[in-house]
Amino acid sequence: MEILKVNDSTAEIIADALVISKIEDGVDLIGNVYYQGYDNVIMHEQNITPEFFDLSTKMAGEILQKFSNYKMRLAIVGNFSNYQSQSFKDFVYESNKLGQINFVNSKSAALKILSEP
């Protein structure tokens, strides 16, 4: 895993494998990125276990709550059309509306959202 500086406040997580496969991985990532002074994180769907996107596991809720606690914004880049659950679709809609956690389809969309106040 590499934490790539995008700009002074934003880091992008680059990896060839899963970065988050359990809740503790998410907490460790937040600590690492926070320690390096970033306020925003860009992650890619393929680096997050599919269980994260199954809301019944509560993994997303626990990890994303940590992002909120640290006042760190997150943009997850991916194709979320594979997740057919209505509860997940509602979760994505509400998350994107609030702006703390964002589900987007491109890095450029992530950068745009994370640059907004």
NULUM-188368 format. One record per residue: residue number from 0; x, z, y of N, C-alpha, C, O, CB in turn. Coordinates in Angstrom, 1 decimal, padded with zeros to 4 digits. Glycine has a CB too. Layout:
N
<rec NUM,<X,Z,Y>,<X,Z,Y>,<X,Z,Y>,<X,Z,Y>,<X,Z,Y>>
...
***
This chain:
117
<rec 0,<000.8,000.0,-001.2>,<000.0,000.0,000.0>,<000.9,000.0,001.2>,<001.9,000.7,001.3>,<-001.0,001.2,000.0>>
<rec 1,<000.5,-000.8,002.2>,<001.2,-000.8,003.5>,<000.2,-000.6,004.6>,<-001.0,-001.1,004.6>,<001.9,-002.2,003.7>>
<rec 2,<000.6,000.3,005.6>,<-000.2,000.5,006.8>,<000.4,-000.4,007.9>,<001.5,-000.1,008.4>,<-000.2,002.0,007.2>>
<rec 3,<-000.3,-001.4,008.2>,<000.2,-002.4,009.1>,<-000.4,-002.2,010.5>,<-001.6,-002.1,010.7>,<-000.2,-003.9,008.7>>
<rec 4,<000.5,-002.0,011.5>,<000.0,-001.8,012.9>,<-000.6,-003.1,013.4>,<000.1,-004.1,013.5>,<001.2,-001.3,013.8>>
<rec 5,<-001.8,-003.1,013.8>,<-002.5,-004.2,014.4>,<-002.3,-004.1,015.9>,<-002.0,-005.1,016.6>,<-004.0,-004.2,014.0>>
<rec 6,<-002.6,-002.9,016.5>,<-002.3,-002.7,017.9>,<-002.1,-001.1,018.0>,<-002.0,-000.5,017.0>,<-003.5,-003.2,018.8>>
<rec 7,<-002.0,-000.6,019.2>,<-001.7,000.8,019.4>,<-002.7,001.7,018.7>,<-002.3,002.8,018.4>,<-001.6,001.1,020.8>>
<rec 8,<-003.9,001.3,018.6>,<-004.9,002.3,018.1>,<-005.4,001.9,016.7>,<-006.2,002.6,016.1>,<-006.1,002.4,019.0>>
<rec 9,<-005.1,000.7,016.2>,<-005.7,000.2,015.0>,<-004.6,-000.1,013.9>,<-003.6,-000.8,014.2>,<-006.5,-001.1,015.3>>
<rec 10,<-004.9,000.3,012.7>,<-004.1,000.0,011.5>,<-004.9,-000.8,010.5>,<-006.1,-000.6,010.4>,<-003.5,001.3,010.9>>
<rec 11,<-004.2,-001.7,009.8>,<-004.9,-002.4,008.7>,<-004.2,-002.0,007.4>,<-002.9,-002.0,007.4>,<-004.8,-004.0,008.9>>
<rec 12,<-005.0,-001.7,006.4>,<-004.5,-001.3,005.1>,<-004.3,-002.6,004.3>,<-005.3,-003.3,004.1>,<-005.4,-000.3,004.4>>
<rec 13,<-003.1,-002.8,003.9>,<-002.8,-004.0,003.1>,<-002.3,-003.6,001.7>,<-001.4,-002.7,001.6>,<-001.7,-004.9,003.8>>
<rec 14,<-002.9,-004.1,000.6>,<-002.5,-003.7,-000.7>,<-003.0,-004.8,-001.7>,<-003.9,-005.5,-001.5>,<-003.1,-002.3,-001.1>>
<rec 15,<-002.3,-004.8,-002.8>,<-002.6,-005.7,-003.9>,<-003.5,-005.1,-005.0>,<-003.9,-005.7,-005.9>,<-001.3,-006.3,-004.6>>
<rec 16,<-003.7,-003.8,-004.8>,<-004.5,-003.0,-005.8>,<-005.5,-002.1,-005.1>,<-005.6,-002.1,-003.9>,<-003.6,-002.2,-006.7>>
<rec 17,<-006.2,-001.3,-005.9>,<-007.1,-000.3,-005.3>,<-006.3,000.7,-004.5>,<-005.3,001.2,-004.9>,<-008.0,000.3,-006.4>>
<rec 18,<-006.8,001.0,-003.3>,<-006.3,002.0,-002.5>,<-007.2,003.3,-002.6>,<-006.7,004.4,-002.6>,<-006.2,001.6,-001.0>>
<rec 19,<-008.4,003.0,-002.7>,<-009.4,004.1,-002.9>,<-010.1,004.0,-004.2>,<-010.9,003.1,-004.4>,<-010.4,004.2,-001.7>>
<rec 20,<-009.7,004.8,-005.1>,<-010.4,004.8,-006.4>,<-011.2,006.1,-006.7>,<-011.9,006.2,-007.6>,<-009.4,004.5,-007.6>>
<rec 21,<-010.9,007.1,-005.8>,<-011.6,008.4,-005.9>,<-011.6,009.0,-004.5>,<-010.9,008.6,-003.6>,<-010.9,009.4,-007.0>>
<rec 22,<-012.4,010.1,-004.4>,<-012.6,010.7,-003.0>,<-011.3,011.1,-002.5>,<-011.0,010.9,-001.3>,<-013.6,011.8,-003.1>>
<rec 23,<-010.4,011.7,-003.3>,<-009.2,012.2,-002.8>,<-008.3,011.1,-002.2>,<-007.5,011.4,-001.3>,<-008.4,012.9,-003.9>>
<rec 24,<-008.4,009.9,-002.7>,<-007.6,008.8,-002.2>,<-008.0,008.5,-000.8>,<-007.2,008.2,000.1>,<-007.8,007.5,-003.1>>
<rec 25,<-009.3,008.6,-000.5>,<-009.9,008.3,000.8>,<-009.4,009.4,001.8>,<-009.0,009.1,002.9>,<-011.4,008.3,000.8>>
<rec 26,<-009.4,010.7,001.4>,<-009.0,011.8,002.2>,<-007.5,011.6,002.5>,<-007.0,011.8,003.6>,<-009.2,013.1,001.5>>
<rec 27,<-006.7,011.3,001.5>,<-005.2,011.1,001.7>,<-005.0,010.0,002.7>,<-004.1,010.1,003.5>,<-004.5,010.8,000.4>>
<rec 28,<-005.7,008.9,002.5>,<-005.5,007.7,003.4>,<-005.8,008.1,004.9>,<-005.1,007.8,005.8>,<-006.5,006.6,003.0>>
<rec 29,<-006.9,008.9,005.1>,<-007.3,009.3,006.4>,<-006.2,010.2,007.0>,<-005.8,010.0,008.2>,<-008.6,010.1,006.4>>
<rec 30,<-005.7,011.1,006.2>,<-004.6,012.0,006.7>,<-003.4,011.2,007.1>,<-002.7,011.4,008.1>,<-004.2,013.0,005.7>>
<rec 31,<-003.0,010.2,006.3>,<-001.8,009.4,006.5>,<-002.0,008.6,007.8>,<-001.1,008.5,008.6>,<-001.6,008.5,005.3>>
<rec 32,<-003.1,007.9,007.9>,<-003.3,007.1,009.1>,<-003.5,007.9,010.4>,<-002.9,007.6,011.4>,<-004.6,006.2,008.9>>
<rec 33,<-004.1,009.1,010.2>,<-004.3,010.0,011.4>,<-003.0,010.5,011.8>,<-002.7,010.6,013.0>,<-005.3,011.1,011.0>>
<rec 34,<-002.1,010.9,010.9>,<-000.8,011.4,011.2>,<000.0,010.4,011.9>,<000.9,010.7,012.8>,<-000.1,011.8,009.9>>
<rec 35,<-000.2,009.1,011.6>,<000.6,008.0,012.3>,<000.0,007.7,013.7>,<000.5,006.8,014.4>,<000.6,006.8,011.4>>
<rec 36,<-001.1,008.3,014.1>,<-001.6,008.2,015.4>,<-002.6,007.1,015.6>,<-002.9,006.7,016.8>,<-000.5,007.9,016.3>>
<rec 37,<-003.2,006.6,014.6>,<-004.2,005.5,014.7>,<-005.6,006.1,014.8>,<-005.9,007.1,014.2>,<-004.1,004.6,013.5>>
<rec 38,<-006.5,005.5,015.6>,<-007.9,005.9,015.8>,<-008.8,005.0,015.0>,<-010.0,005.4,014.7>,<-008.3,005.9,017.2>>
<rec 39,<-008.4,003.8,014.6>,<-009.2,002.8,013.9>,<-008.5,002.3,012.7>,<-007.2,002.2,012.7>,<-009.5,001.6,014.9>>
<rec 40,<-009.3,002.0,011.7>,<-008.7,001.5,010.4>,<-009.5,000.3,009.9>,<-010.7,000.3,010.0>,<-008.7,002.6,009.3>>
<rec 41,<-008.8,-000.7,009.5>,<-009.4,-001.9,008.9>,<-009.0,-001.8,007.4>,<-007.8,-001.8,007.1>,<-008.9,-003.3,009.5>>
<rec 42,<-010.0,-001.9,006.5>,<-009.8,-001.9,005.1>,<-010.5,-003.1,004.5>,<-011.3,-003.7,005.2>,<-010.3,-000.6,004.4>>
<rec 43,<-010.1,-003.5,003.3>,<-010.7,-004.6,002.7>,<-011.4,-004.2,001.4>,<-011.0,-003.3,000.7>,<-009.6,-005.7,002.3>>
<rec 44,<-012.6,-004.8,001.2>,<-013.5,-004.4,000.1>,<-012.7,-004.4,-001.2>,<-013.0,-003.5,-002.0>,<-014.6,-005.4,000.0>>
<rec 45,<-011.8,-005.3,-001.5>,<-011.2,-005.4,-002.8>,<-010.2,-004.2,-003.0>,<-009.7,-004.0,-004.1>,<-010.4,-006.7,-002.9>>
<rec 46,<-009.9,-003.5,-002.0>,<-009.0,-002.3,-002.1>,<-009.8,-001.0,-002.3>,<-009.2,000.1,-002.3>,<-008.1,-002.2,-000.9>>
<rec 47,<-011.1,-001.1,-002.5>,<-012.0,000.0,-002.6>,<-012.7,-000.1,-004.0>,<-013.3,-001.2,-004.2>,<-013.0,000.2,-001.4>>
<rec 48,<-012.7,000.9,-004.8>,<-013.4,000.9,-006.0>,<-014.9,000.5,-005.9>,<-015.5,000.9,-004.9>,<-013.3,002.2,-006.8>>
<rec 49,<-015.5,-000.3,-006.8>,<-016.9,-000.7,-006.7>,<-017.8,000.6,-006.7>,<-018.9,000.5,-006.2>,<-017.2,-001.6,-007.9>>
<rec 50,<-017.4,001.7,-007.3>,<-018.2,002.9,-007.3>,<-018.5,003.4,-005.9>,<-019.5,004.0,-005.6>,<-017.5,004.0,-008.1>>
<rec 51,<-017.6,003.1,-004.9>,<-017.8,003.5,-003.5>,<-019.1,002.8,-003.0>,<-019.8,003.5,-002.2>,<-016.6,003.0,-002.7>>
<rec 52,<-019.4,001.6,-003.4>,<-020.5,000.8,-002.9>,<-021.8,001.2,-003.6>,<-022.9,000.7,-003.2>,<-020.2,-000.6,-003.0>>
<rec 53,<-021.7,002.0,-004.6>,<-022.9,002.5,-005.3>,<-023.2,003.9,-004.7>,<-022.6,004.9,-005.0>,<-022.7,002.6,-006.9>>
<rec 54,<-024.2,003.9,-003.9>,<-024.5,005.1,-003.1>,<-024.8,006.3,-003.9>,<-024.7,007.5,-003.5>,<-025.5,004.9,-002.1>>
<rec 55,<-025.3,006.1,-005.2>,<-025.7,007.2,-006.0>,<-024.4,008.0,-006.4>,<-024.6,009.2,-006.9>,<-026.4,006.7,-007.3>>
<rec 56,<-023.2,007.5,-006.3>,<-022.0,008.3,-006.7>,<-021.7,009.2,-005.6>,<-020.9,010.2,-005.8>,<-020.8,007.3,-006.9>>
<rec 57,<-022.2,009.1,-004.4>,<-021.9,009.9,-003.2>,<-020.5,009.8,-002.7>,<-020.1,010.5,-001.8>,<-022.2,011.3,-003.5>>
<rec 58,<-019.7,008.9,-003.3>,<-018.3,008.7,-002.9>,<-018.3,008.2,-001.4>,<-017.5,008.7,-000.6>,<-017.6,007.7,-003.8>>
<rec 59,<-019.1,007.2,-001.1>,<-019.0,006.6,000.2>,<-019.4,007.7,001.3>,<-018.7,007.8,002.3>,<-020.0,005.4,000.4>>
<rec 60,<-020.4,008.4,001.0>,<-020.9,009.5,001.9>,<-019.8,010.5,002.2>,<-019.6,010.9,003.3>,<-022.1,010.1,001.4>>
<rec 61,<-019.1,010.9,001.1>,<-018.1,012.0,001.3>,<-016.9,011.4,002.1>,<-016.4,012.1,003.0>,<-017.7,012.5,000.0>>
<rec 62,<-016.4,010.2,001.7>,<-015.3,009.7,002.4>,<-015.6,009.3,003.9>,<-014.8,009.6,004.8>,<-014.8,008.4,001.7>>
<rec 63,<-016.7,008.7,004.1>,<-017.1,008.3,005.4>,<-017.4,009.5,006.3>,<-017.2,009.4,007.5>,<-018.3,007.3,005.4>>
<rec 64,<-017.8,010.6,005.8>,<-018.0,011.8,006.6>,<-016.6,012.3,007.1>,<-016.5,012.8,008.2>,<-018.7,012.9,005.7>>
<rec 65,<-015.6,012.1,006.3>,<-014.2,012.5,006.7>,<-013.8,011.6,007.9>,<-013.2,012.1,008.8>,<-013.2,012.4,005.5>>
<rec 66,<-014.1,010.3,007.8>,<-013.7,009.5,008.9>,<-014.4,010.0,010.2>,<-013.8,010.0,011.3>,<-014.1,008.0,008.6>>
<rec 67,<-015.7,010.3,010.1>,<-016.4,010.9,011.2>,<-015.9,012.2,011.7>,<-015.7,012.3,012.9>,<-017.9,011.1,010.8>>
<rec 68,<-015.5,013.1,010.8>,<-014.9,014.3,011.2>,<-013.6,014.2,012.0>,<-013.4,014.9,013.0>,<-014.6,015.2,010.0>>
<rec 69,<-012.8,013.2,011.6>,<-011.6,012.9,012.4>,<-011.8,011.9,013.5>,<-010.8,011.5,014.2>,<-010.6,012.3,011.4>>
<rec 70,<-013.0,011.6,013.8>,<-013.4,010.6,014.9>,<-012.6,009.3,014.8>,<-012.2,008.8,015.7>,<-013.1,011.3,016.2>>
<rec 71,<-012.4,008.9,013.5>,<-011.7,007.7,013.2>,<-012.7,006.6,012.9>,<-013.6,006.8,012.0>,<-010.7,007.9,012.1>>
<rec 72,<-012.6,005.5,013.5>,<-013.5,004.3,013.2>,<-012.9,003.5,012.1>,<-011.7,003.3,012.0>,<-013.7,003.5,014.5>>
<rec 73,<-013.9,003.0,011.3>,<-013.5,002.2,010.1>,<-014.3,000.9,010.1>,<-015.5,000.9,010.3>,<-013.7,003.0,008.8>>
<rec 74,<-013.5,-000.2,009.8>,<-014.2,-001.5,009.5>,<-013.8,-001.9,008.1>,<-012.6,-002.0,007.8>,<-013.8,-002.5,010.6>>
<rec 75,<-014.8,-002.1,007.3>,<-014.5,-002.6,005.9>,<-014.8,-004.1,005.9>,<-016.0,-004.5,006.2>,<-015.3,-001.8,004.8>>
<rec 76,<-013.8,-004.9,005.6>,<-014.0,-006.4,005.6>,<-014.3,-006.8,004.2>,<-013.5,-006.5,003.2>,<-012.7,-007.1,006.2>>
<rec 77,<-015.3,-007.6,004.0>,<-015.6,-008.1,002.7>,<-016.9,-008.9,002.7>,<-017.5,-009.1,003.7>,<-015.7,-006.9,001.7>>
<rec 78,<-017.3,-009.3,001.4>,<-018.6,-010.0,001.2>,<-019.5,-009.0,000.5>,<-019.3,-008.7,-000.7>,<-018.3,-011.3,000.3>>
<rec 79,<-020.4,-008.4,001.2>,<-021.3,-007.4,000.7>,<-022.6,-007.9,000.1>,<-023.5,-007.1,-000.2>,<-021.6,-006.4,001.8>>
<rec 80,<-022.7,-009.2,000.0>,<-024.0,-009.8,-000.5>,<-024.1,-009.5,-002.0>,<-025.2,-009.6,-002.6>,<-024.0,-011.3,-000.3>>
<rec 81,<-023.0,-009.2,-002.7>,<-023.0,-008.8,-004.1>,<-023.8,-007.5,-004.4>,<-024.2,-007.3,-005.5>,<-021.6,-008.8,-004.7>>
<rec 82,<-023.9,-006.7,-003.4>,<-024.6,-005.4,-003.6>,<-026.0,-005.6,-003.2>,<-026.4,-005.7,-002.0>,<-023.9,-004.3,-002.7>>
<rec 83,<-026.9,-005.6,-004.2>,<-028.3,-005.9,-004.0>,<-029.2,-004.7,-003.7>,<-030.3,-004.8,-003.4>,<-028.8,-006.6,-005.2>>
<rec 84,<-028.6,-003.5,-003.9>,<-029.4,-002.3,-003.7>,<-030.0,-002.2,-002.2>,<-029.2,-002.4,-001.3>,<-028.6,-001.0,-004.0>>
<rec 85,<-031.3,-002.0,-002.1>,<-031.9,-001.9,-000.8>,<-031.3,-000.7,-000.1>,<-031.1,-000.7,001.2>,<-033.4,-001.7,-000.9>>
<rec 86,<-031.0,000.4,-000.8>,<-030.4,001.6,-000.1>,<-029.1,001.3,000.5>,<-028.7,001.7,001.6>,<-030.3,002.8,-001.1>>
<rec 87,<-028.3,000.4,-000.2>,<-027.0,000.0,000.3>,<-027.1,-000.9,001.5>,<-026.4,-000.7,002.5>,<-026.1,-000.7,-000.8>>
<rec 88,<-028.1,-001.8,001.5>,<-028.3,-002.7,002.6>,<-028.8,-001.9,003.8>,<-028.3,-002.2,004.9>,<-029.4,-003.7,002.2>>
<rec 89,<-029.6,-000.9,003.6>,<-030.0,000.0,004.7>,<-028.9,000.8,005.3>,<-028.7,001.0,006.5>,<-031.2,000.9,004.2>>
<rec 90,<-028.0,001.3,004.4>,<-026.8,002.0,004.8>,<-025.9,001.2,005.6>,<-025.4,001.6,006.7>,<-026.1,002.5,003.5>>
<rec 91,<-025.7,000.0,005.2>,<-024.8,-001.0,006.0>,<-025.4,-001.2,007.4>,<-024.7,-001.2,008.4>,<-024.6,-002.3,005.2>>
<rec 92,<-026.7,-001.5,007.4>,<-027.4,-001.7,008.7>,<-027.3,-000.5,009.6>,<-026.9,-000.7,010.8>,<-028.9,-002.0,008.4>>
<rec 93,<-027.6,000.7,009.1>,<-027.5,001.9,009.9>,<-026.0,002.2,010.4>,<-025.8,002.5,011.5>,<-028.0,003.1,009.2>>
<rec 94,<-025.1,002.0,009.5>,<-023.7,002.2,009.8>,<-023.2,001.3,010.9>,<-022.6,001.7,011.9>,<-022.8,002.0,008.6>>
<rec 95,<-023.5,000.0,010.8>,<-023.1,-001.0,011.8>,<-023.8,-000.7,013.1>,<-023.2,-000.9,014.2>,<-023.5,-002.4,011.3>>
<rec 96,<-025.0,-000.2,013.1>,<-025.8,000.1,014.3>,<-025.1,001.3,015.1>,<-025.0,001.2,016.3>,<-027.2,000.4,014.0>>
<rec 97,<-024.6,002.3,014.3>,<-024.0,003.4,015.0>,<-022.6,003.1,015.4>,<-022.1,003.7,016.4>,<-024.0,004.6,014.0>>
<rec 98,<-021.9,002.3,014.7>,<-020.5,001.8,015.1>,<-019.3,002.6,014.7>,<-018.2,002.2,014.9>,<-020.5,001.8,016.6>>
<rec 99,<-019.5,003.8,014.1>,<-018.4,004.6,013.6>,<-017.8,003.9,012.3>,<-016.6,003.8,012.2>,<-018.8,006.0,013.3>>
<rec 100,<-018.7,003.5,011.4>,<-018.3,002.8,010.2>,<-018.9,001.4,010.3>,<-020.1,001.3,010.5>,<-018.7,003.6,008.9>>
<rec 101,<-018.2,000.4,010.0>,<-018.7,-001.0,010.1>,<-018.4,-001.8,008.9>,<-017.3,-001.7,008.3>,<-018.1,-001.7,011.4>>
<rec 102,<-019.3,-002.6,008.4>,<-019.1,-003.5,007.3>,<-019.2,-004.9,007.9>,<-020.2,-005.3,008.5>,<-020.2,-003.3,006.2>>
<rec 103,<-018.1,-005.6,007.8>,<-018.0,-006.9,008.5>,<-017.4,-008.0,007.5>,<-016.9,-007.6,006.4>,<-017.1,-006.9,009.7>>
<rec 104,<-017.6,-009.2,007.9>,<-017.1,-010.3,006.9>,<-015.8,-010.9,007.3>,<-015.3,-011.8,006.6>,<-018.2,-011.4,006.9>>
<rec 105,<-015.1,-010.4,008.3>,<-013.8,-011.0,008.7>,<-013.0,-010.0,009.4>,<-013.5,-009.1,010.1>,<-014.0,-012.3,009.5>>
<rec 106,<-011.7,-010.2,009.4>,<-010.8,-009.4,010.2>,<-011.0,-009.5,011.7>,<-011.0,-008.6,012.4>,<-009.3,-009.7,009.8>>
<rec 107,<-011.3,-010.7,012.1>,<-011.6,-010.9,013.5>,<-012.8,-010.2,014.0>,<-012.9,-009.6,015.1>,<-011.8,-012.5,013.8>>
<rec 108,<-013.9,-010.1,013.1>,<-015.1,-009.4,013.4>,<-014.7,-007.9,013.5>,<-015.2,-007.1,014.3>,<-016.2,-009.6,012.4>>
<rec 109,<-013.8,-007.4,012.6>,<-013.4,-006.0,012.6>,<-012.7,-005.7,013.9>,<-013.0,-004.7,014.5>,<-012.5,-005.7,011.4>>
<rec 110,<-011.8,-006.5,014.3>,<-011.0,-006.3,015.5>,<-011.9,-006.3,016.7>,<-011.8,-005.4,017.6>,<-009.9,-007.4,015.7>>
<rec 111,<-012.9,-007.2,016.8>,<-013.8,-007.2,017.9>,<-014.6,-005.9,018.0>,<-014.7,-005.3,019.0>,<-014.8,-008.4,017.7>>
<rec 112,<-015.2,-005.5,016.9>,<-016.0,-004.2,016.8>,<-015.1,-003.0,017.2>,<-015.6,-002.2,017.9>,<-016.6,-004.0,015.5>>
<rec 113,<-013.9,-002.9,016.6>,<-013.1,-001.8,016.9>,<-012.5,-001.7,018.3>,<-012.0,-000.7,018.8>,<-011.9,-001.8,015.9>>
<rec 114,<-012.6,-002.9,019.0>,<-012.1,-002.9,020.4>,<-013.1,-002.4,021.4>,<-012.9,-002.2,022.5>,<-011.6,-004.3,020.8>>
<rec 115,<-014.4,-002.4,020.9>,<-015.5,-001.9,021.8>,<-015.5,-000.4,021.9>,<-015.1,000.3,020.9>,<-016.9,-002.4,021.2>>
<rec 116,<-015.9,000.1,023.0>,<-015.9,001.6,023.2>,<-016.9,002.2,022.3>,<-017.1,003.5,022.4>,<-016.1,001.9,024.6>>
***
